[in-house]
Amino acid sequence: MDRTKRKNYILNIITLVVSTIFCLLIVNVIFINISNQKYFPRALANSLSNILLTFYPDTYNKENLRVYDAILGDSYSQGAGDAYLSGMKDFTLAHHLHKNYNKNYLNFGRGGYGSISAVSNLILINKLSNLPNLIEDLEKPKSIIFIFYEGNDLEENIFEYNSLKKSKENISDFVSRRIEENTKLRNIDKLTNIFPILAFIKKIYMHFLWHMENLINKIAEADNLKESLSLINERVKKLFGHTIVLNEPETNSVTYINSIKEHNINNIQPLQSAAVVLTQEEILISLEIFKESIKYIKSWSQVENIIVLYIPSPISLYIWNEPITYEFKNPTNGATDEVKQTTNEKNTSNSIFIRNKISSFSKENNFHFLDATHYLIEKGKKIILHGPLDWRHFNYEGYKNASNYLIENISNN
């Protein structure tokens, strides 16, 4: 290759690289601007990067986003449930609060989070937003609503404690260490913060492979071409639609069938309880982790008034035919597919114990504790607040009534 050809070859390579980077920048900017619930398919929303997922719900005014209230928690904070699955606009507590107050609410909760992860995510996203990127720089929140979900927060806490506690480490030190580890910025965090489309491409690739494998297996079992085409159509909706299609819960075993006595509703899958599977000692350790997590975020944020909103488990809200089959996270090995049975009385006893403990340490530490249990029990006598697709989470009425309780009590105080 002579000198001229070599020079042209190098120039072509440079041009290709520069053009690729330029196109990636343009696509990245467009991607960031459409990554919200108005434009982005809901079935793909959970494939967004962590920071974009915070800005996905329409719960804020873009003009003055530096002033906002933070909502922390797990899937009940994120808005999992039938309203989300069916493509409804208002699928979180934050949506209803935003409509009522016209204030900015940012949701830092994610499914499966325990207390430590809930606190860590606010701090982490605050750090990421202030790095070079095309996303709004966030200051610390003006107020915090910490959603405690009775159904699995304590199980998440005790599993993390059992798995990662160091010898002779007290709970306060354990919480502080875990939050500091969780909020340490890695190089991959910095890269996907600038180019969130890269994180999306990686997640969607894995998501697509899982769906294709599942589809191929189902087509292989199909009886005819019509059934195969129907399966393909359903899978496309799951991948790209503004609604999310769930399979009907399996009810092939009597052990797995729950029914609500007062509403005569049957065939409900195993549900989460008031930490019935945990010993009293495990509950107390988990509650201490919750308390120390709130104290940590209060110190970091300098927010004077932190609201702790107690959301009861589905088993606590209705009268069930017994025995009640409940699911739980194994506190030792983390398995989530285990089930046991309990009674209304045992679940209620646990619920009262947990609520009394949180109420007590909230008073001691100047947290504003709001227990929605009795309010939602009364509402649940008239309307169903969960399901029918996802009985583990609130439906639209559940989130609406929980937010009404919150609004009434904020106004009264």
Helices and strands as residue ranges (DSSP letters): H 3-34, G 42-47, H 50-55, G 62-64, E 69-72, H 75-78, H 82-85, H 93-101, E 105-107, H 115-129, E 143-149, H 153-164, H 171-182, H 187-194, H 196-221, H 225-240, G 254-256, E 258-260, E 265-268, H 280-301, E 306-311, H 314-317, E 324-328, E 338-342, H 344-365, E 368-371, H 373-380, H 396-412
